Amino acid sequence: MSAVDVREAITRAHREEWARVVAALTRRFGDLDIAEEAAAEAFATAVERWPADGVPPNPGAWLTTTANRKAIDRIRRESKRDDKQKQAQMVYDDDPPEPPGAIDDERLRLIFTCCHPALAMQTRVALTLRMVGGLTVPEIARAFLVQETTMEKRITRAKAKIKAARIPYRVPSAEDLPARVSGVLAVLYLVFNEGYLATGPDTDPVRHDLTAEAIRLTRLIRALLPEDGEVAGLLALMLLIEARRAARVSGSGELVTLGEQDRGAWDAALIAEGHRLVRERLAAGVAPGRYQIHAAINAVHTSARDVRDTDWSQVVALYDQLARLDPSPIVALNRAIAVAELDGPEVALAAVEQLEDQLAGYHAYHVTRADMLRRLGRSQQSRAAYDKAIELAGNTAETAYLTRRRDQLG
Amino acid sequence: MQYLVSVIDDTAGLATPDEMAAISAFNERLKAEGHWVFAGGLAAPSTATVIDNRGEEAIFTDGPFLESKEHLAGFWIMEASDLDVALRLAAEGSKHCNRKLEVRPFR
């Protein structure tokens, strides 16, 4: 086996087995810290040994066994030091072994613990990427533009809280499950969005590593909870957005709007998969949640070969449906964008300007308003709105696009 | 596992009779279900005295050690198997006493 093959085998094992190893060890040793460290050591050992010894026939089993050994070594070392204290710090888990056929994947416990509502949102994101996603602390720190030491502290503090406050390591009860699943999806959507429209002057406008990781983890949740409509909805939504990635940023690094994208550059396979999921949810005949409706809207957009073929009345109807579930000004703003295509920019502008009090600090409000004013030939007002949008936009490709648009005004 | 559940109040008022009745009923349930350890309501923060006897002699200071808009109005000590159980109890308690609560584990 060549060195490249071994490297690929290690990368693949890391992608496929990391969460499983961490989850199994957490269950066995009742301690996230021990599990994380032992998993990391096992992968380091693989990097050392596999090139010489060859890739084991079952890499997952090899990694779990190695990690188990590392964990036991550490516990032996520490138990000499302080038995009692360690006992008190165990993660709590009194569940009887799961019956076969139940949701018995340990990774699910891990995800629910990392996304526990008693942890701050940014902590949940960081912990999920580390424990479930297997990203290193420096990688996560880079992704969210914070110092490595800050990120390390955030994760350490979270693990300490999980132990001290006894955040349970289990799949929530049926009664709590819907709310807790939606908490997990919120974490994954946040990771995706940070990748999709990365903020900060020194980052790439699209962070493919983050969108890919969010999709990968959502696929995992989908495999673990195949009956959940919102999980399918979020996956479909991510796929349909990800499918347009290559067309979203121009060669010169500018954001390309949906209407101006080269639809031939969209990823047909991702679109087909996203559409399949949306159809599956429609066929389920259950009232859709937010992610499913968002996915359906994106399915309408990605069904049009040309922007002029877009079924805008369908888009507006879906936004109406969404607004009933989520009457937020942001939904109203997006609805107005679709209304502009259906009833013209004048009608839409009136709807947009009603949102000023709530959205004056949100760059997309000014982007939308600037665009509508431009289409109505009100250049001076449009320019002022572009100025405001540029001031508030955090994404480099978007800033470049808005600047060009503003400078093209007559 | 024991948790301190603190009642955080931002008004000067004491619990209303309706709130008191709801809290009593809730306490009975905590006892029946084995979650009860202790609970109590506190007098106003202005009745507090701070004592510092780390130096030569004890110094007594009138008033609470922290002046803030929100204060500790009372507390429960609850027995719960894990944080999920404690949070569910605290969510109920918050409704009954009509105040914000903080859940904090004992070491």
Contacts between the chains, C-beta under 8 A, distances in Angstrom:
chain1	res1	chain2	res2	distance
A	88	B	107	7.9
A	92	B	1	7.4
A	92	B	81	7.2
A	92	B	82	4.9
A	94	B	81	6.7
A	116	B	83	7.7
A	117	B	87	7.8
A	118	B	83	6.0
A	118	B	87	6.7
A	164	B	105	5.5
A	164	B	107	7.2
A	165	B	83	4.8
A	165	B	103	7.8
A	165	B	104	7.7
A	165	B	105	4.6
A	166	B	1	5.4
A	166	B	81	7.9
A	166	B	82	4.4
A	166	B	83	5.1
A	166	B	105	6.5
A	167	B	82	7.2
A	167	B	83	4.9
A	167	B	84	7.7
A	168	B	82	4.2
A	168	B	83	6.7
A	168	B	84	5.3
A	172	B	84	7.1
A	176	B	84	7.3
